């Protein structure tokens, strides 16, 4: 399960990194938020697959809360997304021009710890 998640992550990183120049030229109003979102999308399938692996496999009539590992993974993912979104917004308001690759890296680091 972990190997498949790592493979998904590597494929997502390679695929979105290769698509960034194409998308930047194809879309006219390509901004920092969209570049950040592409970086976030790169690791989303890998995180989702790993998260589903943390959930219990048994289904029963009794209520079982989320395991601590699944809860921690979702909290770290949410905090990473919120933190990197805040950084992208502040960089956009500062007026300095950054490369699209830097915003893509910020997007990937949003889900990397999760």
C-alpha positions as CSV (number, residue, x, y, z in Angstrom):
1,X,0.0,0.0,0.0
2,X,2.8,2.4,0.9
3,X,4.7,1.5,-2.3
4,X,1.7,2.3,-4.4
5,X,1.3,5.6,-2.7
6,X,4.9,6.5,-3.3
7,X,4.6,5.6,-6.9
8,X,1.5,7.8,-7.2
9,X,3.3,10.6,-5.6
10,X,6.3,10.4,-7.9
11,X,4.1,10.1,-11.0
12,X,2.1,13.1,-9.9
13,X,5.2,15.2,-9.3
14,X,6.7,14.2,-12.7
15,X,3.4,14.7,-14.5
16,X,2.5,18.1,-13.1
17,X,6.1,19.3,-13.4
18,X,6.0,18.4,-17.1
19,X,2.6,20.0,-17.5
20,X,3.5,23.3,-15.9
21,X,5.2,24.9,-18.9
22,X,2.4,23.7,-21.2
23,X,-0.4,25.0,-18.8
24,X,1.4,28.4,-18.3
25,X,1.4,29.0,-22.1
26,X,-2.1,27.6,-22.7
27,X,-4.0,29.5,-20.1
28,X,-3.9,33.3,-20.5
29,X,-4.7,34.3,-16.9
30,X,-2.4,31.7,-15.3
31,X,-1.6,33.1,-11.8
32,X,0.1,32.0,-8.6
33,X,-3.0,30.4,-7.2
34,X,-3.4,28.1,-10.2
35,X,0.3,27.1,-10.1
36,X,0.0,26.3,-6.4
37,X,-3.1,24.3,-7.1
38,X,-1.3,22.2,-9.7
39,X,1.4,21.4,-7.1
40,X,-1.3,20.4,-4.6
41,X,-2.9,18.2,-7.2
42,X,0.4,16.4,-7.8
43,X,0.3,14.8,-4.3
44,X,-3.4,14.6,-3.7
45,X,-3.9,11.1,-5.1
46,X,-0.9,9.7,-3.2
47,X,-2.1,11.2,0.1
48,X,-5.7,10.0,-0.5
49,X,-4.5,6.5,-1.2
50,X,-2.3,6.5,1.9
51,X,-5.2,8.0,4.0
52,X,-7.6,5.3,2.8
53,X,-5.0,2.7,3.9
54,X,-5.1,4.1,7.4
55,X,-8.8,3.6,7.8
56,X,-10.1,0.4,9.4
57,X,-11.1,-2.3,7.0
58,X,-13.9,-3.8,9.1
59,X,-17.4,-2.6,8.7
60,X,-19.8,-3.3,11.6
61,X,-22.9,-1.9,13.3
62,X,-20.9,-0.3,16.1
63,X,-19.5,3.2,15.8
64,X,-15.7,3.3,15.5
65,X,-14.1,6.7,15.4
66,X,-11.2,7.4,13.1
67,X,-7.9,5.9,14.1
68,X,-5.4,8.4,15.5
69,X,-3.1,8.0,12.5
70,X,-5.9,8.8,10.0
71,X,-7.0,11.8,12.1
72,X,-3.4,13.1,12.3
73,X,-2.9,12.6,8.6
74,X,-6.0,14.6,7.7
75,X,-5.1,17.4,10.2
76,X,-1.6,17.7,8.9
77,X,-2.9,17.8,5.3
78,X,-5.4,20.5,6.2
79,X,-2.9,22.6,8.1
80,X,-0.4,22.2,5.2
81,X,-2.9,23.4,2.7
82,X,-4.0,26.4,4.8
83,X,-0.4,27.4,5.6
84,X,0.8,27.2,2.0
85,X,-2.3,29.0,0.7
86,X,-1.6,31.8,3.2
87,X,2.0,32.0,1.9
88,X,0.9,32.2,-1.7
89,X,-1.6,35.0,-0.9
90,X,1.0,37.0,0.9
91,X,3.6,36.5,-1.9
92,X,0.9,37.6,-4.4
93,X,0.1,40.8,-2.4
94,X,3.8,41.7,-2.0
95,X,3.9,42.5,-5.7
96,X,7.2,40.7,-6.4
97,X,7.2,38.4,-9.4
98,X,8.0,34.8,-8.5
99,X,8.6,31.9,-10.9
100,X,5.8,29.5,-11.5
101,X,8.0,26.7,-10.2
102,X,8.2,28.3,-6.7
103,X,4.4,28.3,-6.4
104,X,4.3,24.7,-7.7
105,X,6.8,23.8,-5.0
106,X,4.6,25.5,-2.3
107,X,1.6,23.4,-3.5
108,X,3.6,20.2,-3.3
109,X,4.8,21.0,0.2
110,X,1.2,21.5,1.3
111,X,0.5,17.8,1.3
112,X,4.1,16.4,1.6
113,X,4.1,16.1,5.4
114,X,0.7,14.4,5.4
